[in-house]
Amino acid sequence: MKGKMKAQVFYEPEVMRLEEIDIPQIADDEVLVKVKYCGICGSDISYYYGHSPLGTADGKGPLVLGHEFSGQVVEVGKIPADKGLFKPGDRVICNPVQQCNACDMCAEGKFNLCAHGVVPGVSVNGAFAEYCVMKYTHLYHMPEGMTYKQASIVEPLACAAYGMKKLDVQLGDFVTVFGPGPIGNMMVAMAKARGASKVALVGTRDYPLGIGKECGADYIINIRDKNSPNYTNDIVGKISELTGGKMSERVIVPTSNMEALQKALDVAAGGATIVYFGLPGEGDMIQVPALRSIQSDINIRFAWLAPLVWPTAIKAVAAGIIDTDKIFTHEFSLEDAEKGIIFMKTGQGDKLKGVIAVDSSE
C-alpha cells in the first residue's frame, strides 16, 4: 500500500511532532494494520520525558511511539495470505512484543526473554500513527462484540495476567495489591475472578483507589493522605487487623514505589507468595530479611511482560471480567497525542488511563 499517513514522531525528550510520513511497506510475513485505538503506557511517558532510552540501536529517536493497540487489517503479506489466516477487513488485537522464535529462550517458551525481537513503539515505529506493521504471528482476531477501544487494553492486561499467573491465587486467599494504577486495578478484578476471598488495594490517592473499589477491592487503604477516610499510617497493622493476624497469603506490587516493594515483605503471611511487577530504578534494591523469609517459607517471584497469556487476557475482556470503562478515563485524538502524554504525566485532576483514538469508527 503506497501513500502517506499522519504519525506522531518522537525526536528527543519533550519533542514530538505530528508529521506526514510514508505508509510502511510490509514483508511476506507481515500485515499492515490501520490503527484504531492505542493506549498511553507509562513507558511512552518515560520515553517522552527522557527517563528511559528507546529500544533503538542508539536508544534515541526519531521513532513513532505507541504499542498498546488494536486495528483493522488493510494489507496481508504472502505467507499469512496463503495460509488463509488474515484478510483485509479483519478486526485485530496486536501483541507488540514480537520475539524471534529461533533462540533458546523462544524454544523454551520464554518469549519475554528473547533478545532478538522487535517491538513497535519501542524499537521500530509504532501505533501513534494511522498505520502500523505487525508480524502475522502476533495478531489476534477480536471476539465478536468487542470494541476497538476495549481491545486496546489487552496488551497491558496481558502483562497483568502474567503477573497474576505467577501470583497463583488460590480459592479463599487474602490478596494485597500495592498500587491502584490501571494495572493494579485490573489485577484486583482478576484476583476476585480467581477466587480471592478478600482483596486489599493500597495506594496514595483516593480517586484511583475508588476505581479499585468498583473493580472489586474489598478494602482500599490510603497510606499518604491523612485527610482520607481510608488513611492508615501502619499498613502492616492494618493488614493484620483485616486478616485477624494471619496477614496476606498473596501480595503483588504493580508499582515502582520502593516503599511498596519493601512493605510487601512485611504484610506477607507464612507460606505467602509475593510477585514484584513494577519497574523500579536500575540502582534500587529490595532488602529481604533472609532468616525470617526462609523460616516463613515465603515465595518471591518476578513478572516481566506477557508470555503465553494473551488468550487469557482477550477472554477476560470479552467476558466482562475487566470493565474497560472503569479503566479508561481520558481519550485524545492523534493530533493531540503529545498533549495526552503530557496531561497523563503532569495534568491536574482525576485520571487513570489515557488512550489515543486514531480512528474511532467501528
Disulfide bonds with the S-S distance in Angstrom:
none
